[in-house]
Amino acid sequence: MIRLSLGTAIELGILNKKSDIPPTTAYIMIGNRCNNNCAFCSQSTESSTRKDKLSRVIWPEYSKEEILNAFKNYKGSNIKRICIQSMASNDAHETVKEFIEYIKDDIDLPISLSAKLESSDEIEKFFSYGVDKIGIAIDAANKDLYESIKGNNYNEKIKFVTDMAMKYPGKISTHIIVGLGESHEDIYKLYTYLIENNVTVSLFAFTPVKGTKMENINQPSIESYRRVQLMTYMINKGCLKDSFKFEEGYLKDIKISENIKHDINKGYPFEIRGCKDCNRPYYNERPGSTIYNYSRSLDKEEIDKSIKELNL
């Protein structure tokens, strides 16, 4: 089973609809069912959610021939990368290999893979197929949460991700989901450690999905998320821990330099960050609702609103 995100299908011209923020990456999902049981995920083994969803995004199914033809006939300039989201199963991994082999001679775009890979041999194998970046999800920002929500060993996962990032500099990414029950200080510690070990990190806001174990958990407050966005932006800029004041784990105050203030006034900390050319439109939000991650440059009104949401 091969699916495109709704926005990708529209951008490639397979669906005759309009999207107000075109994706800059073509998002492809491969696999019938995931072997994982992540408590927040629509694709987990115990989820009763419809299987054409990941987070709140709809993923219609197409043949590999339809997808390749759409890429060949694509006249736009927005799509600069392909990102394959693979289910955690041997069948899905085999289909990923077959799909990459099918398209790579005809499509001159870098390919990222997000998958549950658990050995250096698996990582090396997918790089040999033509993938140039690999994402390995961590999601939860502390040990207890990770092992409760994901059901795997946290320390082993962190070690594996950082070992691979040191072995393949600039090629390993992960993401952290804000709002699973962690503290801001948990995120600070994990994010700093990952950046120090050459891991590219994306931020997501937790999104409750009906039919999952965590369907009744609320999204994080926008104040909480904005503070995490600014904190992680500043970590990327080399700011040290004395820039951040935590009280009982919550980020209560931030020392902001003139350079960071300039960037805030441009809206940069509130834009999507992570892999190059990935903008993930409306992954965490619906058009017209609270925007957690801006998938484009912010206008003056949005910048003013985001600064107000920081409440600093």
Disulfide bonds with the S-S distance in Angstrom:
none
